[in-house]
Amino acid sequence: MAITLYANMVSQPSRAVAWVLQAKGVDYEHVEVEFGGDFIKSDEFRAMNPNGFVPVLKDGDFTLFEGYVFPMR
Protein backbone atom coordinates (compact mmCIF):
# COMPACT_ATOMS: atom_id res chain seq x y z
CA MET A 1 0.00 0.00 0.00
CA ALA A 2 1.31 3.46 -0.92
CA ILE A 3 2.09 6.24 1.52
CA THR A 4 -0.19 9.25 1.13
CA LEU A 5 0.74 12.78 2.19
CA TYR A 6 -2.23 15.07 2.75
CA ALA A 7 -0.73 18.53 2.61
CA ASN A 8 -0.92 22.11 1.42
CA MET A 9 2.40 23.39 0.13
CA VAL A 10 1.68 26.86 1.51
CA SER A 11 2.14 25.23 4.93
CA GLN A 12 5.78 25.14 6.05
CA PRO A 13 5.30 21.84 7.94
CA SER A 14 3.78 20.32 4.79
CA ARG A 15 6.77 21.44 2.72
CA ALA A 16 9.18 20.07 5.34
CA VAL A 17 7.51 16.65 5.32
CA ALA A 18 7.50 16.52 1.51
CA TRP A 19 11.18 17.49 1.49
CA VAL A 20 12.10 14.73 3.98
CA LEU A 21 10.15 12.13 1.99
CA GLN A 22 11.89 13.21 -1.22
CA ALA A 23 15.32 13.34 0.44
CA LYS A 24 14.84 9.78 1.72
CA GLY A 25 13.64 8.58 -1.68
CA VAL A 26 10.22 7.55 -0.40
CA ASP A 27 7.54 7.07 -3.04
CA TYR A 28 4.35 8.76 -1.95
CA GLU A 29 1.10 10.14 -3.27
CA HIS A 30 0.42 13.82 -2.59
CA VAL A 31 -3.16 14.93 -1.94
CA GLU A 32 -3.47 18.72 -1.95
CA VAL A 33 -5.72 19.84 0.92
CA GLU A 34 -7.29 23.26 0.55
CA PHE A 35 -7.39 25.40 3.69
CA GLY A 36 -11.03 26.10 4.51
CA GLY A 37 -12.15 23.56 1.89
CA ASP A 38 -14.77 20.90 2.40
CA PHE A 39 -12.30 18.01 2.73
CA ILE A 40 -10.32 19.47 5.64
CA LYS A 41 -13.62 19.94 7.51
CA SER A 42 -14.91 16.45 6.65
CA ASP A 43 -15.35 13.53 9.04
CA GLU A 44 -12.94 11.54 6.84
CA PHE A 45 -10.14 14.06 7.36
CA ARG A 46 -10.96 14.57 11.07
CA ALA A 47 -10.68 10.79 11.55
CA MET A 48 -7.08 11.06 10.33
CA ASN A 49 -6.31 14.23 12.32
CA PRO A 50 -8.77 15.38 14.98
CA ASN A 51 -6.99 18.76 15.06
CA GLY A 52 -7.94 19.39 11.43
CA PHE A 53 -4.47 20.50 10.30
CA VAL A 54 -2.03 19.46 7.59
CA PRO A 55 0.24 17.62 7.06
CA VAL A 56 -1.11 14.13 7.56
CA LEU A 57 0.87 11.07 6.50
CA LYS A 58 -1.10 7.85 6.01
CA ASP A 59 0.38 4.41 5.42
CA GLY A 60 -2.33 1.75 5.46
CA ASP A 61 -3.98 1.92 8.88
CA PHE A 62 -1.15 4.00 10.39
CA THR A 63 -1.58 7.79 10.48
CA LEU A 64 0.88 10.43 11.64
CA PHE A 65 -0.27 14.03 11.90
CA GLU A 66 2.12 16.38 13.69
CA GLY A 67 4.51 17.90 11.15
CA TYR A 68 7.48 18.35 13.48
CA VAL A 69 7.50 14.59 14.24
CA PHE A 70 8.03 13.45 10.64
CA PRO A 71 11.75 14.28 10.28
CA MET A 72 12.44 12.29 13.48
CA ARG A 73 11.21 8.97 11.99
GUFISE-283553 format. One record per residue: x, y, z of N, C-alpha, C, O in turn; chain; residue in three letters. Coordinates in Angstrom, 3 decimals, decimal comma. Each point is the difference from the previous one (the first is absolute). Layout:
BEGIN
@n.c1=X | n.c2=Y | n.c3=Z | ca.c1=X | ca.c2=Y | ca.c3=Z | c.c1=X | c.c2=Y | c.c3=Z | o.c1=X | o.c2=Y | o.c3=Z | unit=A | code=ala
...
# end
This chain:
BEGIN
@n.c1=0,842 | n.c2=-1,180 | n.c3=0,000 | ca.c1=-0,842 | ca.c2=1,180 | ca.c3=0,000 | c.c1=0,889 | c.c2=1,245 | c.c3=0,000 | o.c1=1,016 | o.c2=0,040 | o.c3=0,693 | unit=A | code=met
@n.c1=-1,396 | n.c2=0,962 | n.c3=-1,461 | ca.c1=0,801 | ca.c2=1,213 | ca.c3=-0,148 | c.c1=-0,187 | c.c2=0,951 | c.c3=1,175 | o.c1=-1,047 | o.c2=0,024 | o.c3=0,646 | unit=A | code=ala
@n.c1=2,071 | n.c2=0,744 | n.c3=-0,393 | ca.c1=-0,061 | ca.c2=1,057 | ca.c3=1,004 | c.c1=-0,682 | c.c2=1,201 | c.c3=-0,639 | o.c1=0,277 | o.c2=0,346 | o.c3=-1,148 | unit=A | code=ile
@n.c1=-1,167 | n.c2=0,283 | n.c3=1,899 | ca.c1=-0,706 | ca.c2=1,179 | ca.c3=-0,496 | c.c1=0,299 | c.c2=1,171 | c.c3=0,919 | o.c1=-0,125 | o.c2=-0,106 | o.c3=1,220 | unit=A | code=thr
@n.c1=0,521 | n.c2=1,226 | n.c3=-1,815 | ca.c1=0,235 | ca.c2=1,241 | ca.c3=0,731 | c.c1=-1,133 | c.c2=0,954 | c.c3=-0,320 | o.c1=-0,156 | o.c2=0,431 | o.c3=-1,143 | unit=A | code=leu
@n.c1=-0,631 | n.c2=-0,103 | n.c3=2,147 | ca.c1=-1,045 | ca.c2=1,010 | ca.c3=-0,124 | c.c1=0,638 | c.c2=1,302 | c.c3=0,460 | o.c1=0,393 | o.c2=0,133 | o.c3=1,159 | unit=A | code=tyr
@n.c1=-0,292 | n.c2=0,826 | n.c3=-2,070 | ca.c1=0,763 | ca.c2=1,201 | ca.c3=0,314 | c.c1=-0,461 | c.c2=1,174 | c.c3=-0,845 | o.c1=-0,698 | o.c2=-0,158 | o.c3=-1,001 | unit=A | code=ala
@n.c1=1,110 | n.c2=1,340 | n.c3=1,437 | ca.c1=-0,150 | ca.c2=1,220 | ca.c3=-0,785 | c.c1=1,378 | c.c2=0,639 | c.c3=-0,015 | o.c1=0,546 | o.c2=0,317 | o.c3=1,057 | unit=A | code=asn
@n.c1=0,015 | n.c2=-0,126 | n.c3=-2,225 | ca.c1=1,382 | ca.c2=0,451 | ca.c3=-0,100 | c.c1=0,206 | c.c2=1,459 | c.c3=0,397 | o.c1=1,130 | o.c2=0,488 | o.c3=-0,028 | unit=A | code=met
@n.c1=-2,193 | n.c2=0,211 | n.c3=0,394 | ca.c1=0,139 | ca.c2=1,319 | ca.c3=0,618 | c.c1=0,472 | c.c2=-0,182 | c.c3=1,443 | o.c1=0,669 | o.c2=0,868 | o.c3=0,560 | unit=A | code=val
@n.c1=-1,026 | n.c2=-1,998 | n.c3=0,025 | ca.c1=0,346 | ca.c2=-0,327 | ca.c3=1,385 | c.c1=1,463 | c.c2=-0,428 | c.c3=0,107 | o.c1=0,424 | o.c2=-0,944 | o.c3=-0,668 | unit=A | code=ser
@n.c1=0,345 | n.c2=1,636 | n.c3=1,506 | ca.c1=1,412 | ca.c2=-0,349 | ca.c3=0,178 | c.c1=0,166 | c.c2=-1,430 | c.c3=0,501 | o.c1=0,869 | o.c2=-0,705 | o.c3=-0,512 | unit=A | code=gln
@n.c1=-1,658 | n.c2=0,230 | n.c3=1,492 | ca.c1=0,143 | ca.c2=-1,394 | ca.c3=0,411 | c.c1=-0,289 | c.c2=-0,983 | c.c3=-1,142 | o.c1=0,649 | o.c2=-1,041 | o.c3=-0,095 | unit=A | code=pro
@n.c1=-1,605 | n.c2=1,359 | n.c3=-0,760 | ca.c1=-0,278 | ca.c2=-0,861 | ca.c3=-1,157 | c.c1=1,199 | c.c2=-0,056 | c.c3=-0,931 | o.c1=0,372 | o.c2=-1,075 | o.c3=-0,472 | unit=A | code=ser
@n.c1=0,236 | n.c2=2,224 | n.c3=0,206 | ca.c1=1,181 | ca.c2=0,032 | ca.c3=-0,867 | c.c1=1,149 | c.c2=-0,777 | c.c3=0,615 | o.c1=0,724 | o.c2=-0,701 | o.c3=-0,707 | unit=A | code=arg
@n.c1=-0,549 | n.c2=0,819 | n.c3=2,024 | ca.c1=1,088 | ca.c2=-0,710 | ca.c3=0,681 | c.c1=-0,183 | c.c2=-1,513 | c.c3=-0,112 | o.c1=0,962 | o.c2=-0,726 | o.c3=-0,252 | unit=A | code=ala
@n.c1=-2,184 | n.c2=0,256 | n.c3=0,437 | ca.c1=-0,262 | ca.c2=-1,437 | ca.c3=-0,090 | c.c1=0,240 | c.c2=-0,491 | c.c3=-1,426 | o.c1=0,618 | o.c2=-1,046 | o.c3=-0,198 | unit=A | code=val
@n.c1=-1,099 | n.c2=1,788 | n.c3=-0,791 | ca.c1=0,224 | ca.c2=-0,384 | ca.c3=-1,400 | c.c1=1,496 | c.c2=-0,041 | c.c3=-0,301 | o.c1=0,470 | o.c2=-0,906 | o.c3=-0,688 | unit=A | code=ala
@n.c1=0,270 | n.c2=1,869 | n.c3=1,191 | ca.c1=1,445 | ca.c2=0,050 | ca.c3=-0,220 | c.c1=0,680 | c.c2=-1,229 | c.c3=0,604 | o.c1=0,849 | o.c2=-0,615 | o.c3=-0,646 | unit=A | code=trp
@n.c1=-1,212 | n.c2=0,253 | n.c3=1,875 | ca.c1=0,602 | ca.c2=-1,170 | ca.c3=0,655 | c.c1=-0,326 | c.c2=-1,272 | c.c3=-0,779 | o.c1=0,876 | o.c2=-0,839 | o.c3=-0,212 | unit=A | code=val
@n.c1=-2,121 | n.c2=0,691 | n.c3=-0,212 | ca.c1=-0,373 | ca.c2=-1,184 | ca.c3=-0,783 | c.c1=0,811 | c.c2=-0,074 | c.c3=-1,292 | o.c1=0,476 | o.c2=-1,071 | o.c3=-0,376 | unit=A | code=leu
@n.c1=-0,322 | n.c2=2,199 | n.c3=-0,297 | ca.c1=0,773 | ca.c2=0,032 | ca.c3=-1,241 | c.c1=1,475 | c.c2=-0,272 | c.c3=0,267 | o.c1=0,639 | o.c2=-0,739 | o.c3=-0,749 | unit=A | code=gln
@n.c1=-0,095 | n.c2=1,329 | n.c3=1,808 | ca.c1=1,415 | ca.c2=-0,191 | ca.c3=0,335 | c.c1=0,300 | c.c2=-1,460 | c.c3=0,326 | o.c1=1,089 | o.c2=-0,494 | o.c3=-0,291 | unit=A | code=ala
@n.c1=-2,056 | n.c2=-0,194 | n.c3=0,895 | ca.c1=0,185 | ca.c2=-1,413 | ca.c3=0,349 | c.c1=-0,379 | c.c2=-0,937 | c.c3=-1,142 | o.c1=0,127 | o.c2=-1,218 | o.c3=0,126 | unit=A | code=lys
@n.c1=-0,588 | n.c2=1,779 | n.c3=-1,233 | ca.c1=-0,360 | ca.c2=-0,820 | ca.c3=-1,151 | c.c1=-1,266 | c.c2=-0,814 | c.c3=0,181 | o.c1=-0,154 | o.c2=-1,059 | o.c3=-0,608 | unit=A | code=gly
@n.c1=-0,750 | n.c2=1,546 | n.c3=1,437 | ca.c1=-1,252 | ca.c2=-0,709 | ca.c3=0,270 | c.c1=-1,016 | c.c2=0,339 | c.c3=-1,091 | o.c1=-0,254 | o.c2=1,171 | o.c3=-0,282 | unit=A | code=val
@n.c1=-0,317 | n.c2=-2,199 | n.c3=-0,322 | ca.c1=-1,090 | ca.c2=0,211 | ca.c3=-0,953 | c.c1=-1,269 | c.c2=0,292 | c.c3=0,792 | o.c1=-0,333 | o.c2=-0,714 | o.c3=0,945 | unit=A | code=asp
@n.c1=-0,364 | n.c2=1,763 | n.c3=-1,338 | ca.c1=-1,228 | ca.c2=0,352 | ca.c3=0,700 | c.c1=-0,958 | c.c2=0,694 | c.c3=-0,955 | o.c1=0,396 | o.c2=0,541 | o.c3=-1,032 | unit=A | code=tyr
@n.c1=-1,659 | n.c2=-0,575 | n.c3=1,404 | ca.c1=-1,032 | ca.c2=0,718 | ca.c3=-0,741 | c.c1=-0,291 | c.c2=1,285 | c.c3=0,759 | o.c1=-0,152 | o.c2=-0,021 | o.c3=1,222 | unit=A | code=glu
@n.c1=0,074 | n.c2=1,133 | n.c3=-1,931 | ca.c1=-0,308 | ca.c2=1,286 | ca.c3=0,629 | c.c1=-1,454 | c.c2=0,353 | c.c3=-0,281 | o.c1=-0,431 | o.c2=0,023 | o.c3=-1,153 | unit=A | code=his
@n.c1=-0,320 | n.c2=0,250 | n.c3=2,212 | ca.c1=-1,372 | ca.c2=0,479 | ca.c3=-0,128 | c.c1=-0,007 | c.c2=1,433 | c.c3=0,512 | o.c1=0,238 | o.c2=0,247 | o.c3=1,182 | unit=A | code=val
@n.c1=-0,514 | n.c2=0,696 | n.c3=-2,080 | ca.c1=-0,033 | ca.c2=1,419 | ca.c3=0,374 | c.c1=-1,274 | c.c2=0,268 | c.c3=0,793 | o.c1=-1,103 | o.c2=-0,286 | o.c3=-0,466 | unit=A | code=glu
@n.c1=1,264 | n.c2=0,836 | n.c3=1,665 | ca.c1=-1,131 | ca.c2=0,299 | ca.c3=0,879 | c.c1=-0,145 | c.c2=1,516 | c.c3=0,066 | o.c1=0,922 | o.c2=0,710 | o.c3=0,400 | unit=A | code=val
@n.c1=-2,078 | n.c2=-0,235 | n.c3=-0,794 | ca.c1=-0,273 | ca.c2=1,427 | ca.c3=-0,045 | c.c1=-0,402 | c.c2=0,496 | c.c3=1,392 | o.c1=-0,909 | o.c2=-0,548 | o.c3=0,623 | unit=A | code=glu
@n.c1=1,594 | n.c2=1,589 | n.c3=-0,142 | ca.c1=-0,381 | ca.c2=0,602 | ca.c3=1,275 | c.c1=-1,427 | c.c2=0,531 | c.c3=-0,124 | o.c1=-0,328 | o.c2=0,681 | o.c3=-0,971 | unit=A | code=phe
@n.c1=-0,505 | n.c2=-0,986 | n.c3=1,937 | ca.c1=-1,377 | ca.c2=0,474 | ca.c3=-0,025 | c.c1=-0,894 | c.c2=-0,755 | c.c3=-0,969 | o.c1=-1,186 | o.c2=0,308 | o.c3=-0,119 | unit=A | code=gly
@n.c1=1,745 | n.c2=-1,298 | n.c3=-0,579 | ca.c1=-0,789 | ca.c2=-0,791 | ca.c3=-0,953 | c.c1=-0,864 | c.c2=-1,028 | c.c3=0,712 | o.c1=0,101 | o.c2=-0,197 | o.c3=1,211 | unit=A | code=gly
@n.c1=-0,940 | n.c2=-0,443 | n.c3=-1,983 | ca.c1=-0,919 | ca.c2=-0,989 | ca.c3=0,568 | c.c1=0,723 | c.c2=-1,215 | c.c3=0,568 | o.c1=-0,402 | o.c2=-0,528 | o.c3=1,037 | unit=A | code=asp
@n.c1=1,479 | n.c2=0,073 | n.c3=-1,714 | ca.c1=0,668 | ca.c2=-1,228 | ca.c3=0,440 | c.c1=0,643 | c.c2=0,159 | c.c3=1,374 | o.c1=-0,096 | o.c2=-0,903 | o.c3=0,831 | unit=A | code=phe
@n.c1=0,750 | n.c2=2,034 | n.c3=-0,581 | ca.c1=0,691 | ca.c2=0,179 | ca.c3=1,285 | c.c1=-1,000 | c.c2=0,066 | c.c3=1,161 | o.c1=0,363 | o.c2=-0,246 | o.c3=1,150 | unit=A | code=ile
@n.c1=-1,619 | n.c2=0,578 | n.c3=-1,454 | ca.c1=-1,050 | ca.c2=0,063 | ca.c3=1,019 | c.c1=-0,781 | c.c2=-1,311 | c.c3=0,109 | o.c1=-0,851 | o.c2=-0,149 | o.c3=0,878 | unit=A | code=lys
@n.c1=1,142 | n.c2=-0,795 | n.c3=-1,768 | ca.c1=-0,798 | ca.c2=-1,230 | ca.c3=-0,079 | c.c1=0,308 | c.c2=-0,974 | c.c3=1,138 | o.c1=1,058 | o.c2=0,064 | o.c3=0,626 | unit=A | code=ser
@n.c1=-1,999 | n.c2=-0,954 | n.c3=-0,378 | ca.c1=0,196 | ca.c2=-1,053 | ca.c3=0,998 | c.c1=1,160 | c.c2=-0,911 | c.c3=-0,401 | o.c1=0,740 | o.c2=-0,482 | o.c3=0,858 | unit=A | code=asp
@n.c1=-0,584 | n.c2=0,245 | n.c3=-2,163 | ca.c1=1,095 | ca.c2=-0,848 | ca.c3=-0,488 | c.c1=1,358 | c.c2=0,588 | c.c3=0,388 | o.c1=0,878 | o.c2=-0,716 | o.c3=0,481 | unit=A | code=glu
@n.c1=-0,711 | n.c2=2,022 | n.c3=-0,694 | ca.c1=1,273 | ca.c2=0,628 | ca.c3=0,345 | c.c1=0,168 | c.c2=0,072 | c.c3=1,518 | o.c1=1,089 | o.c2=-0,259 | o.c3=0,512 | unit=A | code=phe
@n.c1=-2,150 | n.c2=0,607 | n.c3=0,206 | ca.c1=0,069 | ca.c2=0,090 | ca.c3=1,469 | c.c1=0,290 | c.c2=-1,356 | c.c3=0,637 | o.c1=0,549 | o.c2=-0,053 | o.c3=1,101 | unit=A | code=arg
@n.c1=-0,902 | n.c2=-1,034 | n.c3=-1,762 | ca.c1=0,343 | ca.c2=-1,336 | ca.c3=0,502 | c.c1=1,510 | c.c2=-0,228 | c.c3=-0,088 | o.c1=0,570 | o.c2=-0,729 | o.c3=0,812 | unit=A | code=ala
@n.c1=0,072 | n.c2=1,352 | n.c3=-1,798 | ca.c1=1,453 | ca.c2=-0,122 | ca.c3=-0,140 | c.c1=0,722 | c.c2=0,962 | c.c3=0,936 | o.c1=1,037 | o.c2=-0,344 | o.c3=0,567 | unit=A | code=met
@n.c1=-1,583 | n.c2=1,551 | n.c3=-0,403 | ca.c1=0,591 | ca.c2=0,997 | ca.c3=0,887 | c.c1=-1,109 | c.c2=0,781 | c.c3=0,685 | o.c1=-0,599 | o.c2=0,886 | o.c3=-0,610 | unit=A | code=asn
@n.c1=0,319 | n.c2=-1,199 | n.c3=1,860 | ca.c1=-1,071 | ca.c2=0,682 | ca.c3=0,724 | c.c1=0,227 | c.c2=1,509 | c.c3=0,128 | o.c1=-0,951 | o.c2=0,753 | o.c3=0,211 | unit=A | code=pro
@n.c1=2,207 | n.c2=-0,310 | n.c3=-0,338 | ca.c1=0,299 | ca.c2=1,432 | ca.c3=0,084 | c.c1=-0,385 | c.c2=0,740 | c.c3=-1,277 | o.c1=-0,156 | o.c2=1,221 | o.c3=0,016 | unit=A | code=asn
@n.c1=0,004 | n.c2=-1,943 | n.c3=-1,111 | ca.c1=-0,413 | ca.c2=0,609 | ca.c3=-1,259 | c.c1=1,086 | c.c2=0,790 | c.c3=-0,705 | o.c1=-0,299 | o.c2=0,951 | o.c3=-0,722 | unit=A | code=gly
@n.c1=1,562 | n.c2=-1,330 | n.c3=0,921 | ca.c1=1,121 | ca.c2=0,703 | ca.c3=-0,625 | c.c1=0,749 | c.c2=-0,920 | c.c3=-0,955 | o.c1=-0,102 | o.c2=-1,223 | o.c3=0,089 | unit=A | code=phe
@n.c1=0,857 | n.c2=1,830 | n.c3=-1,005 | ca.c1=0,938 | ca.c2=-0,735 | ca.c3=-0,846 | c.c1=1,397 | c.c2=0,252 | c.c3=0,532 | o.c1=0,232 | o.c2=1,035 | o.c3=0,625 | unit=A | code=val
@n.c1=0,696 | n.c2=-1,930 | n.c3=-0,847 | ca.c1=-0,056 | ca.c2=-1,189 | ca.c3=-0,833 | c.c1=-0,505 | c.c2=-1,219 | c.c3=0,764 | o.c1=0,045 | o.c2=-0,061 | o.c3=1,228 | unit=A | code=pro
@n.c1=-0,525 | n.c2=-0,903 | n.c3=-2,004 | ca.c1=-0,365 | ca.c2=-1,316 | ca.c3=0,509 | c.c1=0,668 | c.c2=-1,023 | c.c3=-0,909 | o.c1=-0,094 | o.c2=0,088 | o.c3=-1,225 | unit=A | code=val
@n.c1=0,764 | n.c2=-1,049 | n.c3=1,829 | ca.c1=0,643 | ca.c2=-1,070 | ca.c3=-0,752 | c.c1=-0,732 | c.c2=-1,293 | c.c3=0,328 | o.c1=-0,138 | o.c2=-0,361 | o.c3=1,169 | unit=A | code=leu
@n.c1=-0,328 | n.c2=-0,335 | n.c3=-2,196 | ca.c1=-0,775 | ca.c2=-1,229 | ca.c3=0,209 | c.c1=0,676 | c.c2=-1,144 | c.c3=-0,743 | o.c1=0,317 | o.c2=0,106 | o.c3=-1,185 | unit=A | code=lys
@n.c1=-0,107 | n.c2=-1,197 | n.c3=1,906 | ca.c1=0,590 | ca.c2=-1,209 | ca.c3=-0,572 | c.c1=-0,849 | c.c2=-1,174 | c.c3=0,469 | o.c1=0,186 | o.c2=-0,502 | o.c3=1,108 | unit=A | code=asp
@n.c1=-1,109 | n.c2=0,070 | n.c3=-1,945 | ca.c1=-0,931 | ca.c2=-1,051 | ca.c3=0,406 | c.c1=-0,881 | c.c2=0,496 | c.c3=1,132 | o.c1=-0,685 | o.c2=1,013 | o.c3=-0,137 | unit=A | code=gly
@n.c1=0,703 | n.c2=-1,731 | n.c3=1,260 | ca.c1=-0,796 | ca.c2=0,390 | ca.c3=1,166 | c.c1=0,740 | c.c2=0,956 | c.c3=0,926 | o.c1=-0,583 | o.c2=0,501 | o.c3=0,961 | unit=A | code=asp
@n.c1=1,860 | n.c2=-0,240 | n.c3=-1,236 | ca.c1=0,820 | ca.c2=0,861 | ca.c3=0,857 | c.c1=-0,079 | c.c2=1,441 | c.c3=-0,490 | o.c1=0,167 | o.c2=0,268 | o.c3=-1,190 | unit=A | code=phe
@n.c1=-0,424 | n.c2=0,662 | n.c3=2,117 | ca.c1=-0,097 | ca.c2=1,419 | ca.c3=-0,343 | c.c1=0,868 | c.c2=0,808 | c.c3=0,957 | o.c1=-0,009 | o.c2=-0,218 | o.c3=1,212 | unit=A | code=thr
@n.c1=0,754 | n.c2=1,150 | n.c3=-1,781 | ca.c1=0,851 | ca.c2=0,906 | ca.c3=0,773 | c.c1=-0,393 | c.c2=1,413 | c.c3=-0,386 | o.c1=-0,119 | o.c2=0,306 | o.c3=-1,186 | unit=A | code=leu
@n.c1=-0,089 | n.c2=0,577 | n.c3=2,191 | ca.c1=-0,547 | ca.c2=1,301 | ca.c3=-0,360 | c.c1=0,596 | c.c2=1,209 | c.c3=0,691 | o.c1=-0,644 | o.c2=1,050 | o.c3=-0,013 | unit=A | code=phe
@n.c1=1,779 | n.c2=-1,109 | n.c3=0,595 | ca.c1=0,655 | ca.c2=1,203 | ca.c3=0,514 | c.c1=1,266 | c.c2=0,223 | c.c3=-0,801 | o.c1=0,928 | o.c2=-0,805 | o.c3=0,081 | unit=A | code=glu
@n.c1=-0,869 | n.c2=1,875 | n.c3=-0,849 | ca.c1=1,067 | ca.c2=0,227 | ca.c3=-0,965 | c.c1=1,408 | c.c2=-0,056 | c.c3=0,555 | o.c1=0,905 | o.c2=-0,486 | o.c3=-0,679 | unit=A | code=gly
@n.c1=-0,692 | n.c2=0,971 | n.c3=1,898 | ca.c1=1,351 | ca.c2=0,017 | ca.c3=0,558 | c.c1=0,506 | c.c2=-1,396 | c.c3=0,340 | o.c1=1,202 | o.c2=-0,180 | o.c3=0,192 | unit=A | code=tyr
@n.c1=-2,080 | n.c2=-0,807 | n.c3=-0,114 | ca.c1=0,386 | ca.c2=-1,372 | ca.c3=0,337 | c.c1=0,581 | c.c2=-0,731 | c.c3=-1,209 | o.c1=0,858 | o.c2=-0,867 | o.c3=0,169 | unit=A | code=val
@n.c1=-1,294 | n.c2=1,186 | n.c3=-1,362 | ca.c1=0,385 | ca.c2=-0,734 | ca.c3=-1,201 | c.c1=1,504 | c.c2=-0,122 | c.c3=-0,191 | o.c1=0,481 | o.c2=-1,111 | o.c3=-0,222 | unit=A | code=phe
@n.c1=0,286 | n.c2=2,193 | n.c3=0,297 | ca.c1=1,446 | ca.c2=-0,133 | ca.c3=-0,236 | c.c1=0,701 | c.c2=-0,900 | c.c3=1,016 | o.c1=1,116 | o.c2=-0,451 | o.c3=-0,255 | unit=A | code=pro
@n.c1=-1,740 | n.c2=0,183 | n.c3=1,391 | ca.c1=0,616 | ca.c2=-0,822 | ca.c3=1,041 | c.c1=-0,107 | c.c2=-1,486 | c.c3=-0,306 | o.c1=0,749 | o.c2=-0,790 | o.c3=0,575 | unit=A | code=met
@n.c1=-1,663 | n.c2=0,378 | n.c3=-1,468 | ca.c1=-0,205 | ca.c2=-1,422 | ca.c3=-0,284 | c.c1=1,045 | c.c2=-0,530 | c.c3=-0,912 | o.c1=-0,021 | o.c2=-1,182 | o.c3=-0,343 | unit=A | code=arg
# end
